[in-house]
């Protein structure tokens, strides 16, 4: 019995790496809808996927409109697949139901009052912003690009009937940054089709969106994340071509320029095989950022990406998920990453939310002779990379991208994170080692984990740092647990290539300058050398974890210890990690986690630890080597002994305190100097 998507008759000539041709995209879209429509016994039944227990909506005590929102979200987001299919073939059917007839019926019912699944008017709800607005943006993005997928099949009377609801939501209150794009899309669709709108409101939203551009093709969205690609670039590029070029050419030109800038680095976000990195919130949307690849061929300059490389990555990212049995839950994409996993989803998602991951299927709007379809797949820059690592620094969003030729994995190293959220606050994210949740008992994967041992904290009566002698209430029980960094600062790249950041472990008013870890990172093939300076003012305990290794099919990894290098390695089939602690740590160890990993119920993390109980601990350096492999080979002596010597200097020649000279086993010497690091913060 088939439990996942299989490529039949792969096109090995045009697509030697994935086998995916244009026809396979069509087959995949039908396959995914075929599974979804198992929940639709007849054309009159709305898409209403089984509610997934947990934090996602609607909750059992939710008002009726939340159930309507979940239905509408399922309808709109499955149209991400259905719309392109209808665009290509209006007669297409799934499980005996003609898709055009189905979506015409249910969108009409949703947009006209009196039907069981009609959505409410915003004025009939408390004054707020709602999920409906988001889905209007998604729907009309598709219809701006492909109006023949639905809109042109309605009669003029039917269109007019629906406009009341559409206009009310298009003009309704929105929230900051990316949500303005949803209103922009809906308002623009209305104006394009001859309906009256508030043009001042549309222009205001556009001005706001443009104001969020930060540089390097990135936009601020609470912090920096995938929304900057999927909404600020993919949605708005479609808007430019379908509406903005004609009505707002100056703003469209600004958006076009930022999209072109993004294309300079987009391929570096993906692993060699196209794997997407599990990073930032809304991760159940997974491959929605791959929508940037077909969008590159909707720009005015269609030469910005190598078309064969773009399709190879786009196809590889889809196959990363759709070809896995555990990806499906209730026959639809699970709320998680590889499988249903509660810890990584948000309460604004519902069972139908993951269908947004199929945003890349806008590629079916490209003509058959588009370079995206006709170019032969290739591996782009990876071919010339060999066993070396390539690093791309995006200073404006504070992101560093590392492509490891040795492993084929790509990493995202974030530098501007404003709160403690494992979606953002890890030291690095890897395409082949998805992140694990935080462990309050220490040993959190790929993160510094801090626990105060200050008796004032553990008693719960911390003395106010303004020295009034008064106490402020603290949660003594909370302080017994390990916490992760509260924010991350980007401090730039030194001329010798060393990347500097800062992890702020506790923020003011709790004396934030006494809880800083200054981070210095040296990229090496298949890993990183960390030389970090702990400026932690009071008694504390600290751990630093490796990437987590899942126990696939319940099998624990093979562990090997190398006392001569102060190293531990762990290996499963096809993947290995190592941690080497040449300086500053008390010990290294490993532990098993339960319920923390994206791929398996249990996982193993290697970690280093140190504990300082002096009332005023010294500032110290810790040196750590973190390595990964994807070929199943063991780590060599040369890899584990890459740090030949650590020479610590209390005062560097520059006049800064506590730096070092790291000698590699190639005899290369790298200077680590934290001079003026606090003044170099970019956050």
JOSUL-V865513 format. One record per run of one state. SS is the DSSP state (H for helix, E for strand, C for the rest). FROM is the first residue (numbers start at 1). LEN is the number of residues. If there is no record, write none. Layout:
ss: [SS,SS]
from: [FROM,FROM]
len: [LEN,LEN]
//
This chain:
ss: [C,H,C,H,C,E,C,E,H,C,H,C,H,C,H,C,H,C,H,C,H,C,H,C,E,C,E,C,H,C,H,C,H,C,H,C,H,C,H,E,C,E,C,E,C,E,C,H,C,H,C,H,C,H,C,E,C,E,C,E,C,E,C,E,C,E,C,E,C,H,C,E,C,E,C,H,C,E,C,E,C,E,C,H,E,C,E,C,E,C,E,C,H,C,E,H,C,E,C,E,C,E,C,E,C,E,C,H,C,E,C,E,C,E,C,H,C,E,C]
from: [1,22,40,64,89,93,95,97,99,112,122,125,131,146,147,150,151,154,156,171,179,193,199,212,213,216,218,220,227,248,249,264,266,270,283,296,307,323,325,328,330,332,334,336,337,340,341,342,345,353,366,371,375,382,386,389,395,399,405,410,415,417,418,429,431,433,434,448,453,455,460,463,464,471,472,476,480,483,484,487,494,499,505,512,515,525,527,537,540,546,549,551,552,555,558,563,566,567,573,575,584,587,595,602,613,620,630,637,641,643,652,657,665,669,673,677,681,682,683]
len: [21,18,24,25,4,2,2,2,13,10,3,6,15,1,3,1,3,2,15,8,14,6,13,1,3,2,2,7,21,1,15,2,4,13,13,11,16,2,3,2,2,2,2,1,3,1,1,3,8,13,5,4,7,4,3,6,4,6,5,5,2,1,11,2,2,1,14,5,2,5,3,1,7,1,4,4,3,1,3,7,5,6,7,3,10,2,10,3,6,3,2,1,3,3,5,3,1,6,2,9,3,8,7,11,7,10,7,4,2,9,5,8,4,4,4,4,1,1,1]
//
